[in-house]
Structure formats: structure tokens, C-alpha cells
Amino acid sequence: MGGDKEVVLKSFNFRVIFNEERALLINRLWRDFYQLYKDMKSKETDPTQFMNKAKQWLDLFLTPSQGEPNTITFKMGLYRPRNVTPYMHVLIHHLPEFMEQHQRFGLSVFSCSPVEKKNHEHISSFFQKTMKDGEKGAERKSAIFEILHYENRSLYFTQKDTANKYPKPQRIRDKVYIIITNNGSNIKNAINNMRKIK
């Protein structure tokens, strides 16, 4: 995380944007996240304690709205379960396990770039190599199925080394001459002349 983002997490004043109660809730959400971020980077953090803090943070993240909408007593919550991302799932359920097993290396050795790359490839495949769920009739396949089918075929041919089992087709490049004549005798003479040129 870059320095600018850390400054925002540490010291941004949400009271400028929201009312006091909501600002306190959002401030707490992001300050707790920043604490998790610092704990995650520390080699001294206890994985069990980290897991408990992460679960508490998720509970705060999923704070539900209270009361009847459009009334004075309504208190707006934060986020809904559909807003939970795969990264948050990893933070809460898998990171403590990683910390337990690999804490001596530090978490900086882990990277999400392979996941990001696969996501980029799937998005590219969706827009370039699928029908985008547009086929009709019995042959209709979902775009996800098409992407996974393409990926499985690619993996199969890579693992079986199929590409190297068969020689690549050779492209034969030869000069082609077009002969325009009025009678057959001129064709024979033109072919003999071409053989002399070669």
C-alpha cells in the first residue's frame, strides 16, 4: 500500500462529509482496517488474535441498517454481504493460516499478481473469444463455460506437449507466373523461357 493511502487510512476526517455518528462508524472501520494492515506486516502478530480482529472488522463492515427507512430513527448501516470481496475472504479465513505457516518469511513474499493476471486473461477472453452468452437454441453455452473450456484445452495441449509432437506445417513459397497467350504453342515457349530464367 502506498504512503498516500496509509495517510488517508490513518488520518482522514470523515466528519467533513458525514454526520457525527456515521463519521465515527466509518472512521472506526478504516482505522481498524489500518491496524489489521499493520498487524499483517508484523512478524510478531499472533495468527489467532489476528483472525479474531479480522472477524470483528468484518462484523463492523457488515453493520446492518436499523429502523424504518425515511424516518428520524433510521440509522444507516455500512455494507451488505454482497459487498464482501474475495480479498476480504482471504484476509479473514486464510491469512491467519498463512501467518501461522509462513510467518518467518513475512507476508510480503505473497503476491496476488497471478490471480490478477488470470482475472485479466478471463476478462480478455470474455470480450475476444466468447459469444458473451449471445448464442440461441440448444447450442447456447455460458461465457464462463466457454472461457473455462478454452483454458482447459490450452492446459491440456501444454501439459501433453502436443505442439511439439507434430512438425509445424511448412509454408512453400514459390514464384507463380501468369502466362497469357492466344494459342497453345506460345504457352510451350513461355514455359521454356521461364525455366531458363530460374
C-alpha positions, -999 to 999 in steps of 0.1 A, spaced: 0 0 0 14 34 -10 22 61 15 -7 83 4 -32 56 11 -17 50 45 -21 87 53 -57 86 43 -64 55 64 -46 69 94 -59 105 95 -88 112 71 -116 131 89 -149 117 78 -168 143 99 -162 167 70 -185 146 48 -209 127 72 -228 135 104 -210 127 137 -224 93 143 -218 80 108 -184 96 106 -174 77 138 -186 44 124 -167 49 91 -136 62 109 -136 31 131 -140 8 101 -110 23 83 -88 27 114 -94 -9 123 -85 -19 88 -53 1 90 -45 -17 123 -51 -51 105 -28 -40 77 0 -31 102 -5 -64 121 -4 -83 89 30 -69 81 44 -75 115 62 -108 122 53 -107 159 15 -108 153 -3 -138 168 -23 -155 140 -53 -164 163 -55 -129 176 -53 -116 140 -82 -139 130 -103 -126 158 -96 -90 149 -103 -97 113 -137 -113 121 -146 -83 143 -136 -60 115 -159 -80 91 -188 -77 116 -182 -39 116 -181 -38 78 -214 -57 77 -231 -34 102 -268 -35 92 -291 -6 89 -315 -1 118 -350 13 119 -375 22 93 -361 40 62 -371 76 57 -378 82 94 -359 101 120 -350 69 139 -333 53 108 -296 45 112 -279 37 80 -256 6 81 -223 2 63 -221 -26 37 -241 -56 27 -229 -92 24 -228 -89 -14 -201 -62 -10 -177 -88 6 -148 -94 -19 -126 -124 -24 -98 -104 -9 -118 -99 23 -125 -137 24 -88 -144 22 -80 -117 48 -103 -133 73 -102 -170 66 -69 -178 50 -44 -151 61 -42 -163 97 -33 -198 83 -6 -182 61 7 -163 91 9 -195 111 27 -215 85 49 -188 68 53 -160 93 91 -163 93 92 -152 57 67 -123 62 36 -118 41 55 -97 16 65 -129 -2 29 -135 -11 15 -117 -41 -19 -116 -58 -4 -108 -92 -10 -143 -106 -47 -140 -96 -49 -106 -111 -33 -119 -143 -58 -147 -145 -86 -123 -139 -73 -101 -167 -70 -131 -191 -106 -142 -183 -119 -107 -190 -99 -106 -222 -113 -140 -232 -148 -129 -224 -146 -99 -248 -125 -115 -275 -132 -153 -276 -167 -159 -265 -203 -153 -277 -210 -133 -244 -239 -156 -237 -254 -145 -270 -260 -178 -288 -295 -191 -291 -310 -225 -290 -297 -258 -278 -261 -249 -285 -261 -220 -261 -233 -220 -236 -225 -196 -208 -195 -173 -214 -179 -187 -182 -182 -223 -196 -166 -211 -229 -137 -194 -210 -130 -225 -188 -133 -248 -218 -107 -227 -237 -84 -227 -207 -87 -265 -202 -79 -271 -238 -49 -248 -236 -37 -265 -204 -42 -300 -220 -21 -292 -251 6 -275 -230 9 -304 -205 8 -331 -231 34 -313 -252 11 -318 -282 25 -288 -300 60 -304 -303 48 -339 -313 39 -329 -347 60 -309 -371 47 -275 -380 34 -272 -415 59 -257 -438 49 -228 -460 61 -233 -495 69 -201 -513 73 -203 -550 71 -179 -578 39 -180 -597 39 -168 -633 8 -160 -651 10 -166 -689 -14 -150 -712 -13 -163 -748 -36 -165 -778 -26 -201 -788 -11 -232 -772 23 -230 -790 31 -198 -772 25 -214 -738 52 -241 -745 77 -214 -755 68 -192 -724 73 -222 -700 107 -230 -716 117 -193 -712 108 -194 -675 129 -225 -669 158 -207 -684 152 -177 -660 154 -199 -629 
